[in-house]
């Protein structure tokens, strides 16, 4: 029964994290150095990708933690974003940064990137923000 409960928590956290928008660094309040203050909601768009991107949490079962997030898969990246860098910021339900990954370069024709993040319990994830700069 405990395994079923953990699975349902993982599915719920993944569903919440999939509801993300594409944000610019300015919309998130990120200073040029890359530090993160309080994360904003999914309002902004990037100059290279106007229709936004999708995100999926990559999870694995970790002993002692249960289901844990190990990476964020970002797909639907527009080809005009080639040469830009992609970063993800994972926040908790209160909007506090829990983890970040990247920046990773976006290559021409790639469309999808897997961004590793520090391992964290899926229960810690409230939202995933993507940043293209």
C-alpha positions as CSV (number, residue, x, y, z in Angstrom):
1,X,0.0,0.0,0.0
2,X,2.9,2.4,0.8
3,X,4.3,1.9,-2.7
4,X,0.9,2.8,-4.3
5,X,0.8,6.0,-2.1
6,X,4.3,7.0,-3.2
7,X,3.4,6.3,-6.8
8,X,0.3,8.6,-6.6
9,X,2.4,11.4,-5.0
10,X,4.9,11.0,-7.8
11,X,2.2,11.3,-10.4
12,X,0.6,14.3,-8.7
13,X,3.9,16.1,-8.5
14,X,4.6,15.4,-12.1
15,X,1.3,16.7,-13.2
16,X,1.8,20.0,-11.3
17,X,5.3,20.4,-12.8
18,X,4.0,19.9,-16.3
19,X,1.9,23.0,-16.0
20,X,4.8,25.3,-16.7
21,X,5.4,28.4,-18.9
22,X,8.5,29.7,-20.6
23,X,10.0,32.5,-18.6
24,X,12.7,35.0,-19.3
25,X,15.3,35.7,-16.7
26,X,13.8,39.1,-16.1
27,X,10.3,37.7,-15.4
28,X,11.8,35.4,-12.8
29,X,13.8,38.2,-11.2
30,X,17.1,36.5,-11.9
31,X,20.1,38.9,-11.6
32,X,22.8,38.6,-14.3
33,X,24.8,36.4,-12.0
34,X,22.2,33.6,-12.1
35,X,21.0,33.7,-8.5
36,X,17.4,33.1,-7.9
37,X,15.1,35.2,-5.7
38,X,11.4,34.4,-5.3
39,X,10.3,32.7,-8.5
40,X,7.4,34.2,-10.4
41,X,4.5,32.4,-12.1
42,X,4.4,31.3,-15.8
43,X,3.9,34.7,-17.4
44,X,6.9,35.5,-19.7
45,X,7.9,34.3,-23.1
46,X,11.3,34.2,-24.8
47,X,12.2,36.1,-27.9
48,X,13.1,32.9,-29.7
49,X,10.2,30.7,-28.6
50,X,6.8,32.4,-28.5
51,X,4.6,29.3,-28.0
52,X,6.4,28.0,-24.9
53,X,7.8,24.6,-24.1
54,X,6.7,21.4,-22.3
55,X,8.4,19.8,-19.3
56,X,8.4,16.3,-17.9
57,X,10.1,15.2,-14.7
58,X,12.5,12.3,-15.0
59,X,12.2,10.2,-11.9
60,X,13.8,7.2,-10.3
61,X,13.2,5.2,-7.1
62,X,15.9,6.0,-4.5
63,X,16.2,3.9,-1.4
64,X,15.5,6.1,1.7
65,X,13.9,8.9,-0.4
66,X,11.3,7.0,-2.5
67,X,10.6,8.5,-5.9
68,X,13.0,11.3,-6.7
69,X,13.4,13.8,-9.5
70,X,16.8,13.4,-11.3
71,X,16.3,15.6,-14.4
72,X,13.8,17.8,-16.3
73,X,13.1,17.0,-19.9
74,X,12.2,20.2,-21.9
75,X,10.7,19.7,-25.3
76,X,9.0,21.8,-28.0
77,X,12.0,24.2,-28.1
78,X,11.8,26.3,-31.3
79,X,14.6,26.0,-33.8
80,X,15.1,29.8,-33.5
81,X,16.5,29.1,-30.0
82,X,19.7,27.5,-31.4
83,X,22.7,29.1,-29.8
84,X,20.7,30.1,-26.7
85,X,21.2,28.5,-23.3
86,X,18.5,26.7,-21.3
87,X,18.2,26.6,-17.6
88,X,15.5,25.1,-15.3
89,X,14.5,26.2,-11.9
90,X,12.5,23.9,-9.7
91,X,10.4,25.6,-6.9
92,X,8.4,24.2,-4.1
93,X,4.7,25.0,-3.5
94,X,5.6,28.2,-1.8
95,X,7.7,29.4,-4.8
96,X,11.1,28.9,-3.1
97,X,13.9,27.5,-5.3
98,X,14.5,23.8,-4.5
99,X,17.0,23.1,-7.3
100,X,18.3,24.4,-10.6
101,X,19.9,22.8,-13.7
102,X,21.9,24.1,-16.6
103,X,22.6,26.2,-18.4
104,X,22.9,23.9,-21.4
105,X,23.4,25.1,-25.0
106,X,20.5,24.6,-27.4
107,X,21.7,23.1,-30.7
108,X,20.1,23.6,-34.1
109,X,17.3,21.2,-34.7
110,X,17.4,19.8,-31.2
111,X,13.9,20.6,-29.9
112,X,14.4,18.6,-26.7
113,X,16.9,18.8,-23.9
114,X,17.3,16.8,-20.7
115,X,18.6,19.0,-17.9
116,X,20.0,17.2,-14.9
117,X,19.1,18.5,-11.5
118,X,20.2,17.5,-8.0
119,X,18.2,14.5,-6.8
120,X,15.2,15.6,-4.7
121,X,12.0,13.9,-3.5
122,X,9.1,14.4,-5.9
123,X,7.1,15.8,-3.0
124,X,9.5,18.8,-3.0
125,X,8.4,19.9,-6.5
126,X,5.7,22.5,-6.8
127,X,6.6,24.0,-10.2
128,X,9.2,23.9,-12.9
129,X,10.4,27.1,-14.6
130,X,12.3,27.2,-17.9
131,X,14.7,30.0,-18.8
132,X,16.1,30.6,-22.3
133,X,18.8,33.3,-22.5
